[in-house]
Amino acid sequence: MGLAPFAAIPEFVQFDHTTTAINKNSTGVSFFWIIRITRDMPMQPEPPCTDFAPRRYRLTPRRHDGQADRRRTERELAIATQLGHFLLQYQPRVRLQDGRSHAAEALIRWPHRKQGMIPPAMFLPLAEESGQIVPIGAWVLRTACREARGWRQPWTVSVNVSPRQLVAGTLLRQLAAALEETGLPPERLELELPESHLVAADTDTLLTLSAVRDIGIGLALDDFGHGFASLAVLKRLPLTAMKLDRSLVRGLPADQEDAAIVRAVIAAGHALGLTVTAEGIETELQRDFLAGCGCDDGQGTLFSQPLPADQMPIRARS
């Protein structure tokens, strides 16, 4: 091969801080280095961002490996589950008619050594997919019952239950163990069940829920209005309460459609003998409207942020 292909190679290559000479009469190493940069490595036009890239090009950084992050999070979550490295905070629930607090919802948090306090929305979906939600759910039940047992006032504690706990058939065993271990009266425990799972509840699920009610534990349909559950579905479930999704509360009282829906749902819930709680109350206007509609309880930042266990119910305010 002649030297014509090398004619376009410059005698000097300008870098960020230095100028490097290229000997055209001995181009083996230098030309191979240029070929590796221009053919094998992804490059984009300016601006430069590395100390070794030519001025007209920059090396594209390696794409973030989401799968590696997921695997690492799964491993860390498995360790946290095994060691019980979680904590619970509690958001008080208030009677709208008299403003008195009488219950609280347990909310799990994951204190991560590098990422700080991780909220449930960031790790519970992964726990659901991996199946770790079952032992995590057992930990939440035991911890919530134990901490509620130590409160100065006999408030009810609400605990969210995963569909996997119902499907796996472990819920009754977990409840029995938690109540026996902590001595919490079953009447002070309420389970919040996701609306999406109860829409198509099968016979086994209904039998499990009926057994839970026989123990004396309350059952609340969580986030009503967020999914597809209808009032007709509620008739066949052994519920004691329902919680309006915050999406229905957010626009109150200005949104006339939401206002009409909320009035109807509250009336229907009462007709079925259910206690109705509105979630996500942030303003006094929302509270006053819901109280005027006969809504029983309210929960949201208007009343209190989630509190550590050692501040319950001392700092819960209404």
C-alpha positions as CSV (number, residue, x, y, z in Angstrom):
1,M,0.0,0.0,0.0
2,G,1.4,3.4,-1.0
3,L,1.6,6.5,1.2
4,A,-1.4,8.2,-0.3
5,P,-3.9,7.1,2.4
6,F,-1.6,8.8,5.0
7,A,-1.5,12.2,3.2
8,A,-4.4,13.5,5.2
9,I,-2.7,12.8,8.5
10,P,-1.6,16.1,10.1
11,E,1.9,16.6,11.3
12,F,0.6,17.9,14.6
13,V,-2.4,17.1,16.7
14,Q,-3.7,19.7,19.1
15,F,-4.9,18.5,22.5
16,D,-6.4,20.6,25.3
17,H,-3.0,21.6,26.8
18,T,-0.3,20.1,24.5
19,T,0.6,19.7,20.8
20,T,1.8,16.2,19.8
21,A,3.9,15.7,16.7
22,I,3.2,12.7,14.3
23,N,6.0,11.3,12.3
24,K,4.5,10.4,8.9
25,N,7.5,8.2,8.1
26,S,6.7,6.0,11.1
27,T,3.0,6.0,11.4
28,G,2.3,2.5,12.6
29,V,1.5,3.2,16.2
30,S,0.2,6.7,15.7
31,F,-2.1,5.8,12.9
32,F,-3.5,2.7,14.8
33,W,-4.2,5.0,17.8
34,I,-6.2,7.4,15.5
35,I,-8.1,4.5,13.9
36,R,-9.1,3.2,17.4
37,I,-10.4,6.6,18.4
38,T,-12.3,7.3,15.1
39,R,-13.7,3.8,14.5
40,D,-14.1,1.9,17.7
41,M,-15.1,4.5,20.2
42,P,-18.3,6.5,20.0
43,M,-17.6,10.2,19.4
44,Q,-19.7,13.3,19.2
45,P,-18.7,16.8,18.0
46,E,-17.5,19.6,20.4
47,P,-17.4,20.6,23.2
48,P,-14.4,18.5,24.5
49,C,-14.8,17.0,27.9
50,T,-11.7,14.7,28.4
51,D,-8.0,15.4,28.8
52,F,-7.0,13.0,26.0
53,A,-9.6,13.5,23.3
54,P,-8.8,15.6,20.2
55,R,-10.2,19.1,20.2
56,R,-12.8,18.3,17.5
57,Y,-14.1,15.3,19.3
58,R,-15.1,14.0,22.7
59,L,-15.6,10.5,23.9
60,T,-19.2,9.7,24.7
61,P,-19.4,8.5,28.4
62,R,-20.6,5.0,29.0
63,R,-24.4,4.8,29.4
64,H,-25.7,4.4,33.0
65,D,-26.3,0.8,33.7
66,G,-29.8,0.7,35.1
67,Q,-29.8,-3.1,35.4
68,A,-26.6,-3.0,37.5
69,D,-28.2,-0.4,39.8
70,R,-31.3,-2.5,40.1
71,R,-29.3,-5.6,41.0
72,R,-27.4,-3.7,43.6
73,T,-30.6,-2.2,45.1
74,E,-32.1,-5.7,45.3
75,R,-29.1,-7.0,47.2
76,E,-29.1,-4.1,49.6
77,L,-32.8,-4.4,50.1
78,A,-32.5,-8.1,50.8
79,I,-29.9,-7.4,53.5
80,A,-32.0,-4.6,55.0
81,T,-35.0,-7.0,55.1
82,Q,-33.0,-9.7,56.8
83,L,-31.6,-7.3,59.4
84,G,-34.8,-5.3,59.8
85,H,-33.0,-2.0,58.8
86,F,-36.2,0.0,58.4
87,L,-38.2,2.4,60.5
88,L,-41.8,3.5,60.8
89,Q,-43.3,7.0,60.9
90,Y,-46.9,7.7,61.7
91,Q,-49.3,10.2,60.3
92,P,-52.2,11.0,62.6
93,R,-55.9,10.7,61.6
94,V,-58.3,13.3,62.9
95,R,-62.1,13.3,63.5
96,L,-63.3,16.1,61.3
97,Q,-66.3,16.9,63.5
98,D,-64.4,17.7,66.7
99,G,-60.7,17.9,65.5
100,R,-59.5,15.2,67.8
101,S,-56.8,12.7,66.7
102,H,-57.5,9.1,67.4
103,A,-55.6,6.9,64.9
104,A,-52.4,6.9,62.8
105,E,-51.2,5.3,59.6
106,A,-47.8,3.5,59.8
107,L,-45.5,4.5,56.9
108,I,-42.3,2.6,56.3
109,R,-38.9,4.3,55.6
110,W,-35.6,2.8,54.6
111,P,-32.6,4.7,56.1
112,H,-29.9,4.0,53.5
113,R,-26.2,4.5,54.4
114,K,-25.5,6.5,51.2
115,Q,-28.9,7.7,49.9
116,G,-30.4,8.9,53.2
117,M,-34.0,8.3,54.0
118,I,-35.7,6.4,51.1
119,P,-39.5,6.8,50.9
120,P,-41.6,3.7,50.2
121,A,-42.4,4.6,46.6
122,M,-38.8,4.2,45.8
123,F,-38.3,0.6,47.0
124,L,-41.7,-1.1,47.7
125,P,-42.4,-1.7,44.0
126,L,-39.1,-3.6,43.7
127,A,-39.9,-5.5,46.9
128,E,-43.3,-6.5,45.4
129,E,-41.6,-7.8,42.2
130,S,-38.9,-9.7,44.1
131,G,-41.2,-11.1,46.8
132,Q,-39.4,-9.4,49.6
133,I,-42.6,-7.5,50.4
134,V,-43.8,-10.6,52.4
135,P,-41.1,-10.5,55.1
136,I,-41.1,-6.7,55.0
137,G,-44.8,-6.8,55.6
138,A,-44.3,-9.1,58.6
139,W,-41.7,-6.7,60.0
140,V,-44.1,-3.7,59.6
141,L,-46.9,-5.6,61.4
142,R,-44.7,-6.6,64.3
143,T,-43.1,-3.1,64.6
144,A,-46.3,-1.1,64.3
145,C,-48.1,-3.3,66.9
146,R,-45.2,-3.1,69.3
147,E,-44.8,0.7,69.0
148,A,-48.5,1.4,69.2
149,R,-48.7,-0.7,72.3
150,G,-46.4,1.8,73.9
151,W,-48.4,4.9,73.0
152,R,-49.8,6.9,75.9
153,Q,-53.2,6.9,74.3
154,P,-55.1,3.9,72.9
155,W,-55.0,5.0,69.3
156,T,-55.8,2.7,66.4
157,V,-52.8,2.0,64.1
158,S,-53.3,1.4,60.4
159,V,-50.9,-0.8,58.5
160,N,-50.8,-1.2,54.7
161,V,-51.0,-4.8,53.4
162,S,-49.5,-6.0,50.2
163,P,-51.5,-8.2,47.8
164,R,-48.6,-10.7,48.0
165,Q,-49.3,-11.2,51.7
166,L,-52.8,-12.2,50.8
167,V,-51.9,-14.4,47.8
168,A,-49.1,-16.1,49.7
169,G,-51.5,-17.1,52.5
170,T,-49.2,-15.8,55.2
171,L,-51.3,-12.8,56.4
172,L,-53.2,-14.7,59.1
173,R,-50.0,-16.2,60.5
174,Q,-48.3,-12.8,60.5
175,L,-51.2,-11.2,62.3
176,A,-51.4,-13.9,64.9
177,A,-47.6,-13.7,65.6
178,A,-47.6,-9.9,65.8
179,L,-50.6,-9.7,68.2
180,E,-49.3,-12.5,70.4
181,E,-45.8,-11.0,70.6
182,T,-46.8,-7.4,71.3
183,G,-50.0,-7.8,73.3
184,L,-51.8,-5.2,71.2
185,P,-55.6,-5.6,71.3
186,P,-56.8,-6.6,67.8
187,E,-59.4,-3.8,68.0
188,R,-56.6,-1.3,67.8
189,L,-55.2,-2.6,64.5
190,E,-56.6,-1.8,61.1
191,L,-55.3,-3.1,57.8
192,E,-55.4,-0.9,54.7
193,L,-56.0,-2.9,51.5
194,P,-55.2,-1.7,48.0
195,E,-58.2,-0.9,45.9
196,S,-56.7,-2.4,42.7
197,H,-56.3,-5.9,44.3
198,L,-59.8,-6.1,45.8
199,V,-61.6,-5.4,42.5
200,A,-61.1,-9.0,41.5
201,A,-60.8,-10.6,44.9
202,D,-61.2,-14.4,44.6
203,T,-62.8,-16.8,47.1
204,D,-59.6,-17.4,49.1
205,T,-59.0,-13.7,49.5
206,L,-62.6,-13.2,50.7
207,L,-62.2,-16.0,53.2
208,T,-58.9,-14.6,54.5
209,L,-60.5,-11.1,55.0
210,S,-63.5,-12.6,56.8
211,A,-61.1,-14.4,59.1
212,V,-59.3,-11.2,59.8
213,R,-62.6,-9.5,60.7
214,D,-63.5,-12.4,63.0
215,I,-60.3,-11.6,65.0
216,G,-61.6,-8.1,65.5
217,I,-59.1,-6.3,63.2
218,G,-60.5,-3.5,61.0
219,L,-60.3,-3.5,57.2
220,A,-60.1,-0.3,55.2
221,L,-60.2,0.0,51.4
222,D,-57.3,2.3,50.6
223,D,-57.1,5.0,47.9
224,F,-60.8,4.6,46.8
225,G,-61.3,6.6,43.6
226,H,-57.7,6.0,42.3
227,G,-58.5,2.7,40.5
228,F,-61.5,0.8,39.3
229,A,-63.4,-0.4,42.3
230,S,-67.1,0.3,42.2
231,L,-69.5,0.7,45.1
232,A,-71.1,-2.6,44.0
233,V,-67.8,-4.4,44.7
234,L,-67.8,-3.0,48.3
235,K,-70.9,-4.9,49.1
236,R,-69.2,-8.3,49.1
237,L,-66.1,-7.3,51.0
238,P,-66.1,-7.4,54.9
239,L,-64.8,-3.8,55.2
240,T,-65.1,-1.4,58.1
241,A,-63.8,1.7,56.4
242,M,-62.8,3.3,53.2
243,K,-60.2,6.0,52.4
244,L,-60.8,8.6,49.6
245,D,-57.8,8.9,47.4
246,R,-56.0,12.3,47.5
247,S,-56.7,12.8,43.8
248,L,-60.4,13.4,44.7
249,V,-59.5,15.7,47.6
250,R,-56.9,17.9,45.8
251,G,-59.4,20.0,43.8
252,L,-61.9,20.6,46.6
253,P,-64.0,22.6,47.0
254,A,-63.5,24.5,43.7
255,D,-63.7,21.5,41.4
256,Q,-67.5,20.9,41.1
257,E,-67.2,17.4,39.6
258,D,-64.9,16.2,42.3
259,A,-67.2,17.8,44.9
260,A,-70.2,15.9,43.5
261,I,-68.3,12.6,43.4
262,V,-67.0,13.0,47.0
263,R,-70.5,13.8,48.3
264,A,-71.9,10.7,46.6
265,V,-69.1,8.4,47.8
266,I,-69.4,9.6,51.4
267,A,-73.1,9.0,51.4
268,A,-72.7,5.5,49.8
269,G,-70.0,4.6,52.2
270,H,-72.2,5.5,55.2
271,A,-75.1,3.6,53.7
272,L,-72.8,0.5,53.7
273,G,-71.9,1.1,57.3
274,L,-68.3,2.2,56.6
275,T,-66.2,4.9,58.2
276,V,-65.0,7.3,55.5
277,T,-61.6,9.0,55.7
278,A,-60.2,11.6,53.3
279,E,-56.5,11.5,52.6
280,G,-54.3,14.4,51.5
281,I,-56.0,17.2,53.2
282,E,-53.8,20.3,53.0
283,T,-56.1,23.3,53.4
284,E,-58.7,24.5,55.8
285,L,-61.2,24.9,52.9
286,Q,-60.8,21.2,52.1
287,R,-61.3,20.2,55.7
288,D,-64.4,22.4,56.1
289,F,-65.9,21.1,52.9
290,L,-65.4,17.5,53.8
291,A,-66.7,18.0,57.3
292,G,-69.8,19.6,55.8
293,C,-70.3,16.5,53.7
294,G,-70.3,14.3,56.7
295,C,-66.8,12.8,56.1
296,D,-65.7,11.1,59.4
297,D,-61.9,11.4,59.4
298,G,-59.2,13.4,57.7
299,Q,-55.5,12.8,57.2
300,G,-52.9,15.1,55.7
301,T,-50.3,17.7,56.2
302,L,-52.9,20.2,57.5
303,F,-53.0,18.2,60.7
304,S,-49.6,16.7,60.9
305,Q,-46.6,15.5,59.0
306,P,-45.6,11.8,59.6
307,L,-44.0,11.6,63.1
308,P,-41.4,9.2,64.6
309,A,-42.8,6.6,67.0
310,D,-41.4,8.3,70.1
311,Q,-43.4,11.4,69.3
312,M,-46.7,9.7,69.0
313,P,-49.3,10.8,70.1
314,I,-47.6,13.6,72.1
315,R,-46.9,15.9,69.1
316,A,-49.9,14.9,67.0
317,R,-52.0,18.1,66.7
318,S,-55.4,18.8,65.3
